[in-house]
């Protein structure tokens, strides 16, 4: 036990040396949709207006629709200044992370700051789409180049089942907010729909979703499903064939499947040192994604990218235990 403990400490020290430390920025990480994306996290873990059953970041600890400056403007802009002093420009700067970025009331100011200092880098916002009924949220998002809202349900029953929203949220108001945003926004909207068998894949729910899609009129519709364990035990992702059958049933243009993690060889700047640190750490002691993020001084979204790829390549495996999802080596 003493030797194993020392080995873990060595792994921790070496892992911390390979990942630059930023508290609110992460990456750039390879994104299936956005190339090399520098993430900006605007809320603490895990502040969100939803507690989705499939969320890979984990269970929501502060379920809210209250907008406030959860992370001060000055702290975000200071890290951005520091990052750009010694790093090349990413393909995108993406607002995402531990929770819903639109909950941060400084979102608009931060986006304007980036546009001033780096006008050539496109801005993307990954959002659950629940706050678009607020005119101020729609206004703050106008400087973005690409907004990627999610819409997993178009009936209140399915919305509550799969997304477990803050009690005051009504799906019809969320959809109407997205409809209004479409008329005001000059950038691209890619609408992501997460299909989860038994939750939102019945004929009635698919019909409701299609009706909402036609109202919102996004530039793309992107179908996703479960690649990794969610917050509820026993969830299973939809098969590729199931997702394709939904596309055929809807008969809508610009619909694509984005599920499944990319192979390492297709990722730009895949870091073997991070891969080795993850594998070396879980060989000595099973860890959760949170454990690995803390050990390496990295953001959980970045760690999740590597976990997806390593599981896809069958180098690690996961097991649900009392404290969460633990990762082990494949023997």
N, C-alpha and C positions, 0 to 999 in steps of 0.2 A: 504493500500500500504506500509506503514511504517513497519508493522508487517511482511508482505511478504518479504520485502527487508532484514529485519533482519534474517528471516528464510533462505534466500538464502545465506547470508554471513556466517551463522552458517554451512550450508551444504558445502560451499566452504572450510571453515577452516577444517572441519572434513574430507572432501575428500582429502585434501592435506596431511593430516597426515597419510593416509593409504597407499600411493603409494610411493615407494622410487624414489628419483629424479636422473635421468641420462638424459643428454641432447641428447646423440647419441645412447644409448642402450635402448632397451625396452623389457619388459617381465621378465622372460620367459612367452610366451603366448602359449596356447594350439593350436596346428596346426593340421588340418585334415590329413596332410601328414607326418609331421615330429615330432610328439610327442610334448614335451615341448621344445620350440625353443626360444633361446635368440636372439633377433633381433639386428642388427647393421645397423644404418642408415648413409649412406655416403654422402648424398646430402641434401641441404635445401629443404624445401617445396616451390614450387613443381617444381623441376628441372628435366626435362625428355626430351627424344627425341621423345616421342609420347604424344598425348593429347586424349587418348581413350575416346569414348563416354560413356563407362560403368564404368570408374574408380571411385572406392568408396573413394579414398583419395581426389578427387576433381579435378578441372580444372587445367591444367598445366599453371603455371605463367611464366616460363622460358623455352621455347621450343628451344632445342639446341642439337647439337652433339659435342660441344666443351668439350674436356676432360681437367680437371684441378683439383687441390687439393681443392675441394669445402670445405671440412672439413679436417683440418690438421691431419696428421698421429699421432702426439704426443697427440692430444686431444682424439682420438679414443683409442689409446693404454693406456692412463692414466685411462680412464673410465673402460676399460677391467681389468686392474690391480686392481682397486678399487672393481669392482664387484666380482672378484674371491677371494678376501681376506675374504669375509664373506658370500658367497653363494655357494651352491652345483653346480656341473656341470650339464648343461642342456643336453637334448638328442641331440640337434644340435645347432650350431651357424649359424644363417641365415642372409645373406646380403640382405636386402630389405628395405622398408620404404617409404619415401615420393616421391621418384623418381627412376631413373635408376641408380643402384649402379656402373655399369661399366663406368659411366661418371666421376667418381672420379679416377684420375690418380694414386692415392696411393693405389688402391685396392690390387694390388699384394703384396706390402710391408706389408699391414695389415694382409693379409691372411698368409703370411710367419711368421709374428710375433706370430699369434695365434697357428700355427703349432709348433712353438718352445716352447711356454709356456704351451700349452694344446694339445699335440699330439693325445690324445685319444678321443677328441671331433670331430665328423665329421663336415665339413663345407659345407653349402649349399648356393647357390646363386640363388635368384629369379630375373630374368632378362627379359626384353622385347625382347632380341635377336637381336636388331637392329645394334649393334656395332661389331658383330663378323666378319665383313669384314675386320676389322683392325687386322693385325697380333699381335700387342702388346696387344690387349684385349684378344685374344685367349691364348697368352702366360701367361698373368697374372692370368687367370682362371685355369690353370693346377693344382695348389695345391688343388683345391676343391675336395670334395668327391662326391658331387651331384650338378648338374647344372639343373635348371628348367627354360628353356627359354619358352617364349610364341610365338605362331604363329597363328594369327587369320585370316589371309588371305594369299593367294598365287597369287593373281593378284593385279596389281597396283591400279585398280579401287576400289576393295573391301578394300585394305589396307588403302587407303586415306579416305574411307567412315567410317570405324569402328575405325581405329587407329589414324587418323589425324596426320600424321608424320611431322617431320621437312622437309621442302621442298626438300632438296637434297637427302633424303633417297629413295632408290629404293628397292622394295621387293625382286627382283631377287638377288640383291647383299646381302641382309640380309640372304636369304636362302642359297646361296653359302657359306657365312661365317659359317653358322651352319654345312653345309656339311663338310667343312674343319676342323672345330672344332671336329667333330665326329672322324676323322682320327687321331687327335693329342691327344685327351683326353682319359685318362685311367679310369676315374670315370664313374658314371652313369648319363645319360641324361633322364630326364622326360619332355616330350614336352607337354605343356598345350595349348589347343585350346579352346577359349572362343566363344561359339556359341550364336549368337544374331539373332533372327528371323528378316528377312528383310534386313540383312546386309551381312551375309556370309553363309547362309544355302541353297542357290540355288544349283541345281544339278551341274552346271558348277563350282561354287566355291568349292563344296565338292570334285569334281574331281581334281581340281587344288591343293587342300590341300592334298589329298591322294598322288598325284604325289610328292609333296614336302616332305611328311612324309617318303615315300619310299627312297628318296634321302638322307635324314638326318639320317634315321635308328636309332631313339631313343630307349632306353630301355623300356620306357613306353610312351603311348599317353594318356593324361588325358583330358577329356571333362568337361568344366565348363560352367556355364551360370549365368545370373543375379539373385542374391539373394536379393540385396538391391539397392536402387536407384542410378543411374549413374549421369553423368553430363548433360545428355540430357533428357528432359522431355518426358514421354510417352514410354520409353523403357520397353519391357517385356521379361522376360527370357524364354528360351525354356523349354518345359515340359520334364519330365523324359522319357516319351515315345518317344519324338522327338529325344532326345540324344541317346536313345537305337536304334532308327531306323537308325541313322547315323553310329553307330558302326556296325550294320548289313549290311548297304550299303557298307561300306568300306571293311568289311571282314578281318580286320587286327588283328593280335594277340597283346596281351599286351595293350589293350585299355580298359579304365575304366572311369566311371563317378564319378567326385569328387564334383559335385554341391550339395548344401544345407548345411546349418549350422548344426553342431552337437548339440544334446541335452545336457543340462548342466550335467546330470548324467553321460555322457560318457566322460567328460573332467576331466583330472587330474588337481588338484590344482585350481579348479574353486573357486574364492574368493567371498564369499557372502558379504563381506564388500564393495567390488567394485560394485557388483550388487545393494546393498542397496543404495549406494551413488548415482548411476546413476538414479535409480527410484526416490529417494527422491529429487534429483535436478530437474528432469523434471516435477515432480508433482508441484513444486513451480513455475517453469519457463521453458517453452519449450526451448530446446537447440539444436544446431547443434553438430555434432561429434567433430568439432574443439572447440566449446565452452566447451564441456565436457573434452576434452583432456587438455585444459588450466586450467580449474577448478581443475582437479585432478593431474595436473603435470605429466601426462602420455602421451605416444605416441599415435597418432591417430590409428595406427594399433592395438594396444592393446584394445583401446576403441571399435573399430569396431568389435572385436571378441565378446565382451559382448553384443553389440547392435544386432549382428546377432542372438545370443542365446536368448536374451530377446524378440526380435520380433518373433522368432520362437515359443517361449512359450506364445506369446500374452500378454506380460506384458507391452510392449510399442508399439507405432505405429509412423509412420512418415508422414509428410506432406511437400510438396514442397512449399516454399515461396520465396519471392524476394531475400532474402539474402542466401538462400540455403535450405537444407533438415533439417527440425526441428523434434525433437522427443518429443512425448507427452505420458502420461500414457494412458492405455486403461481403459476407464470408464465402 
